[in-house]
Amino acid sequence: MASLAPSNSILAGRSRFCDASPIEAASHCPLTSRNSGSARIDIGKSVLRSGGVARYAPMCKLAESLHFNNGTPRVPVFSEQTVPGLFVSRNTEELVPRSDTKLRIFSGTANPLLAQEIACYMGLELGKIKIKRFADGEIYVQLQESVRGCDVFLVQPTCPPANENLMELLIMIDACRRASAKNITAVIPYFGYARADRKTQGRESIAAKLVANLITEAGANRVLACDLHSGQSMGYFDIPVDHVYGQPVILDYLASKAISSSDLVVVSPDVGGVARARAFAKKLSDAPLAIVDKRRHAHNVAEVMNLIGDVRGKVAVMVDDMIDTAGTIAKGAELLHQEGAREVYACSTHAVFSPPAIERLSGGLFQEVVITNTIPVMEKNYFPQLTVLSVANLLGETIWRVHDDCSGGLEPFSSLGID
């Protein structure tokens, strides 16, 4: 029986981890997670478990915990799942001295744990930044170290609350520009307003273009985004855009489950996602493809009509770029079960999880829901079938290559899923 395996080797090295043991690293690292359900919580290759509590220990040293003057960051708790091959270190360097590099990484308040993991992978410390909100809701940003002549990367997804996080990103960019940073890259793991990328009716706005203009005019020189809703959004920017995909992380995880390739079928939850699902299926030993035909009558409301393809007796893997209210993917899963699918997996890069997504996803339709940490997942949104994978190494590797002005390296750049 053939075992499922992706066609490309992914991120087989170039990790900048430090030489700390799992237990020693845990004492230096604030990334300790508590799980309210039985969702997986792993990072690297070391997990400490005690009863219902899982403490994961990234194999790195962190200079200090995250501090934000506007109170506790909005990101409560992450669960992380990585798979063999993603965090393989080829060297055991200590943290890169700040004086030896002109690269700086700063985090907003939207997803500080992801930013900390990226810095950890790269062997760097997060830059010191002061972010607070005044009583009237205005945002204050001050860089607390020099960035003059530096290559600055600002990690800030524009996830819910989208307007707050977007405005914070714009002010961070402005602060860096006024501090004479040489280059400013907005690292946006999740690009909010990406779905408003065209006019479907008269008198509608194209908010994706507006947001692109705001980021450009604020002073960003480059954008690094992950799994944009549609590739055309890159054309809205008048500055370079590096577009990476979360596919390699999810593919490696599915390969670790050793599902027989003859039992697998990749399913697109709608016609618009066929290209994405086809590329995903090609990486999974050229698995067959099925398509769910969907009719949408209003925003966030979907109705499934029929299925194109055969899923009877097979393991169906539904692939989408994001899960918002989970209406589309849940109705699709119902149809797949009606058509005789043995198991249904849901795979998505961005977990927006607007209500009532959790109720739909945890209702027994899915064997497993696999997402990434481009958007922080609140502890109350965990459920037993949820698995969260980390894209920190993918983004960290991309940042190094952008900083080094290279696109190749040891592996073909396309193997990272990067345009």
C-alpha positions in Angstrom: 0.0 0.0 0.0 1.6 3.2 -1.1 2.1 5.8 1.5 1.1 9.4 1.0 4.0 11.8 0.6 4.4 15.3 -0.9 6.4 15.6 -4.1 8.9 18.2 -2.8 11.2 18.3 0.2 10.2 21.3 2.3 12.5 23.5 4.4 15.0 20.8 5.1 17.3 22.9 7.1 18.6 26.5 7.4 17.1 26.8 10.9 18.8 29.4 13.1 17.9 27.6 16.4 20.2 27.9 19.4 21.8 25.0 21.2 19.5 24.8 24.2 18.0 21.6 25.5 14.2 21.4 25.5 14.0 21.8 29.3 16.6 24.6 29.4 14.9 26.4 26.6 11.5 26.2 28.4 13.0 28.1 31.3 13.9 31.0 28.9 10.8 30.9 26.7 7.4 32.5 27.6 5.6 30.3 25.0 3.9 28.0 27.4 0.4 26.9 26.4 -2.5 25.5 28.3 -5.1 23.4 26.4 -8.7 23.3 27.4 -9.5 20.3 25.2 -7.5 17.6 23.5 -6.2 19.7 20.6 -2.6 18.9 19.8 0.0 21.2 21.2 3.5 20.6 19.7 6.4 22.7 18.6 9.8 21.5 17.4 10.2 18.0 18.6 9.7 18.4 22.4 6.5 18.4 24.3 6.0 18.2 28.0 2.7 16.9 29.1 1.1 16.6 32.5 -2.5 15.6 32.7 -4.6 17.9 30.6 -1.9 20.5 30.4 0.7 20.5 27.6 3.7 22.7 27.9 5.7 23.0 24.7 9.4 24.1 24.8 10.7 25.7 21.6 14.4 24.9 21.3 15.7 28.4 21.5 16.5 31.2 24.0 14.4 34.3 24.1 16.0 37.4 25.5 12.8 38.6 27.2 9.1 38.2 27.3 6.8 40.3 25.2 5.8 43.6 26.8 3.1 45.9 25.6 2.1 49.0 27.5 -1.5 48.8 26.5 -2.1 45.8 28.7 -2.2 42.1 28.0 -1.8 41.3 24.2 -5.0 40.3 22.5 -3.5 36.9 21.6 -4.4 34.5 24.4 -3.0 31.0 23.8 -1.6 29.1 20.8 -1.5 25.4 20.1 1.3 24.5 17.8 1.8 21.3 15.7 4.8 20.8 13.5 6.0 17.7 11.7 9.3 16.0 11.0 11.5 17.9 8.6 10.3 21.4 9.2 12.5 22.4 12.2 15.7 20.6 11.3 18.7 22.6 12.4 22.0 22.5 10.4 23.8 24.6 12.9 23.7 25.6 16.5 24.5 29.2 16.5 23.8 31.5 19.4 21.6 34.5 19.0 22.9 36.8 16.3 24.4 39.9 18.0 22.4 43.0 17.3 25.5 44.9 16.2 26.3 42.2 13.6 23.1 42.6 11.6 21.1 45.4 10.1 18.0 43.3 10.3 15.3 44.2 12.8 12.0 42.4 13.5 9.2 44.2 15.4 5.8 42.8 16.4 2.4 44.5 16.7 -0.2 43.3 19.2 -2.2 41.2 16.7 0.0 38.1 16.9 3.1 38.5 19.1 3.6 34.8 19.6 4.0 34.2 15.9 6.5 37.1 15.7 8.4 35.6 18.7 8.6 32.2 17.0 9.8 33.8 13.7 12.6 35.7 15.6 13.4 32.5 17.5 13.8 30.6 14.2 16.1 33.3 12.8 18.2 33.4 16.0 17.3 37.1 16.6 15.6 39.0 19.3 12.4 40.9 18.7 12.9 44.7 18.5 11.8 46.8 21.5 8.6 48.7 20.7 6.1 50.6 22.8 2.5 50.3 21.7 -0.4 51.7 23.8 -3.9 53.0 23.4 -5.2 56.2 24.8 -8.5 56.5 26.6 -10.2 57.7 23.4 -8.9 54.6 21.4 -6.1 56.4 19.6 -2.9 54.3 19.1 0.6 55.3 20.2 3.7 53.7 18.8 7.3 54.4 19.7 10.4 52.4 18.7 12.6 52.0 21.7 15.8 51.3 19.7 17.5 52.7 16.7 16.6 51.5 13.2 18.6 54.0 11.2 19.8 52.3 8.1 18.2 49.0 9.0 16.2 46.5 7.2 13.0 46.4 9.3 10.3 43.7 9.2 7.0 44.5 11.0 4.9 41.4 11.8 1.2 42.3 12.0 -1.7 40.3 10.5 -4.8 42.4 9.9 -7.0 39.9 11.6 -10.1 40.7 13.8 -10.4 43.4 14.9 -9.2 44.2 11.4 -9.5 48.0 11.6 -7.6 48.2 14.9 -4.8 46.0 13.7 -4.6 47.7 10.3 -4.3 51.2 11.8 -1.7 49.9 14.2 0.3 48.5 11.3 0.1 51.9 9.5 1.4 53.8 12.5 4.2 51.3 13.0 5.3 51.8 9.4 5.1 55.5 9.8 7.2 55.3 13.0 9.9 53.3 11.2 9.9 55.7 8.2 10.4 58.7 10.5 13.2 56.8 12.3 15.2 56.6 9.0 14.8 52.8 8.4 16.5 51.9 5.2 13.8 49.4 4.1 10.4 48.6 5.7 8.7 45.3 5.0 5.1 44.7 6.3 4.9 41.1 7.1 1.1 40.4 6.9 0.5 36.7 7.6 -3.3 37.3 7.1 -4.3 40.2 4.8 -7.7 41.5 5.9 -10.1 42.9 3.3 -8.6 40.5 0.8 -12.1 39.2 -0.1 -13.1 42.7 -1.2 -10.9 42.4 -4.3 -13.4 43.2 -7.1 -16.8 44.7 -7.7 -19.6 42.1 -7.9 -22.4 44.6 -7.9 -22.7 48.3 -8.8 -21.6 51.0 -6.3 -19.4 48.7 -4.3 -15.9 49.5 -3.0 -12.7 47.5 -3.7 -11.4 47.7 -0.2 -8.4 45.5 -0.9 -7.0 48.1 -3.3 -7.7 50.9 -0.7 -5.8 49.0 2.0 -2.9 48.4 -0.4 -2.7 52.1 -1.1 -2.8 52.9 2.7 0.1 50.5 3.4 2.1 51.9 0.4 1.5 55.6 1.3 2.3 54.9 5.0 5.9 54.2 3.8 6.2 50.4 3.4 8.8 49.4 0.8 7.7 45.8 0.5 4.9 43.4 1.6 5.3 39.8 2.7 1.9 38.1 2.7 0.7 34.5 3.2 -2.0 32.8 1.2 -3.8 35.8 -0.2 -7.5 35.2 -1.0 -6.7 35.8 -4.7 -3.5 36.4 -6.5 -4.8 39.5 -8.1 -4.5 41.4 -4.8 -0.7 41.5 -5.4 -1.4 43.8 -8.4 -3.0 46.3 -6.1 0.3 47.2 -4.6 2.7 49.6 -6.3 5.6 48.0 -4.3 7.1 44.5 -4.4 4.9 41.7 -2.8 6.4 38.4 -1.7 3.5 35.9 -1.6 4.2 32.6 0.3 1.8 29.7 0.8 1.0 27.7 3.9 0.6 24.6 1.7 4.1 23.1 2.5 3.4 23.1 6.2 0.0 21.4 5.8 1.3 19.0 3.2 4.1 17.7 5.4 1.6 17.2 8.2 -0.7 15.2 6.1 2.2 13.1 4.8 3.0 12.2 8.4 -0.4 10.6 8.8 0.6 7.9 6.2 -2.8 7.8 4.5 -2.8 5.5 1.5 -2.6 7.6 -1.7 -5.3 5.3 -3.3 -7.7 6.3 -0.6 -7.3 10.0 -0.9 -9.3 12.6 -2.7 -8.8 16.4 -2.5 -12.0 18.4 -2.5 -12.5 22.1 -3.4 -15.3 23.6 -1.3 -16.3 25.9 -4.2 -15.5 26.4 -7.9 -13.3 29.4 -7.1 -10.9 27.3 -5.1 -10.3 24.7 -7.9 -6.8 26.0 -8.8 -5.7 25.9 -5.2 -7.1 22.4 -4.7 -5.6 21.1 -7.9 -2.1 22.3 -6.9 -2.6 20.7 -3.5 -3.7 17.4 -5.0 -0.7 17.4 -7.3 1.7 17.6 -4.3 -0.2 14.7 -2.7 0.9 12.0 -5.1 -1.3 13.5 -7.8 -4.5 12.6 -5.9 -7.9 12.8 -7.6 -9.9 16.0 -7.4 -13.6 16.6 -6.5 -15.5 19.9 -6.5 -18.4 21.1 -4.4 -20.9 23.2 -6.4 -22.0 26.1 -4.2 -24.6 28.8 -4.6 -24.1 31.8 -2.3 -27.2 33.9 -1.7 -25.7 36.5 0.7 -22.4 37.3 2.4 -21.4 34.5 4.9 -24.4 32.4 3.7 -23.8 29.4 1.5 -25.9 26.6 0.1 -24.4 23.4 -1.4 -26.1 22.0 -4.5 -24.1 19.0 -5.8 -20.7 17.3 -6.0 -18.5 16.9 -9.0 -16.3 13.8 -8.6 -16.2 10.5 -6.7 -15.6 10.4 -2.9 -17.3 7.1 -2.0 -15.2 5.1 0.5 -12.3 7.6 0.3 -10.6 10.0 2.7 -11.7 13.5 1.6 -9.4 16.4 2.3 -11.1 19.8 1.9 -8.8 22.6 1.1 -9.5 26.4 1.4 -7.5 29.5 2.1 -9.6 30.5 5.1 -12.4 29.4 7.4 -14.6 32.3 8.5 -18.1 31.2 9.7 -17.4 27.6 8.4 -20.7 27.6 6.5 -19.2 26.6 3.2 -16.9 23.9 4.5 -19.5 22.5 6.9 -22.2 22.2 4.2 -19.6 20.7 1.9 -18.6 18.1 4.6 -22.3 17.1 5.0 -22.5 16.5 1.2 -19.3 14.4 1.2 -20.7 12.2 4.0 -23.9 11.8 2.1 -21.9 10.8 -1.0 -20.1 8.1 1.0 -16.8 9.6 2.1 -15.1 7.6 4.8 -13.5 10.5 6.6 -13.4 14.2 6.0 -10.4 16.5 6.8 -10.6 20.3 6.7 -7.4 22.1 5.8 -7.1 25.9 5.8 -4.3 28.5 6.3 -6.3 31.2 8.0 -8.6 30.4 10.9 -10.8 33.5 11.1 -13.4 31.5 13.2 -16.3 34.0 13.3 -19.4 32.7 15.1 -20.8 30.1 14.7 -17.7 28.5 13.2 -16.7 26.5 16.3 -20.1 24.9 16.6 -20.1 23.8 13.0 -16.5 22.5 13.0 -16.8 20.6 16.3 -20.1 19.0 15.4 -18.6 15.7 14.3 -18.5 16.3 10.6 -14.7 16.4 10.5 -12.1 13.8 11.5 -9.7 16.7 11.9 -9.5 20.4 11.3 -6.0 21.5 10.3 -5.1 25.2 10.4 -2.0 27.4 10.8 -1.2 30.2 13.3 -1.3 33.1 10.8 -4.3 34.2 13.0 -4.1 33.6 16.8 -6.7 31.2 18.1 -8.4 32.0 21.4 -8.4 29.3 24.1 -12.2 29.2 24.1 -12.1 28.3 20.4 -10.2 25.1 20.9 -12.0 21.8 20.3 -10.8 18.2 20.2 -10.5 17.9 16.4 -8.4 21.1 16.0 -4.7 21.0 15.0 -2.7 24.2 14.7 0.5 24.2 12.6 3.2 26.9 12.8 4.2 28.9 9.8 7.0 30.7 11.7 9.8 28.8 9.9 8.3 29.5 6.5 8.0 33.2 7.2 11.4 33.3 8.9 13.1 31.6 6.0 11.5 34.1 3.6 12.6 37.0 5.7 16.2 35.8 5.6 16.0 35.4 1.8 14.5 38.9 1.3 17.1 40.4 3.6 19.9 38.5 1.8 18.5 39.5 -1.7 18.4 35.8 -2.7 15.6 33.6 -4.0 17.3 30.2 -4.3 19.6 28.9 -1.6 20.0 25.2 -0.9 16.5 24.2 -2.2 14.5 25.5 -5.1 12.6 28.5 -4.0 9.4 27.0 -5.4 9.7 24.2 -2.9 8.8 26.6 -0.2 5.7 27.6 -2.0 7.0 31.1 -2.6 6.3 33.1 -5.8 
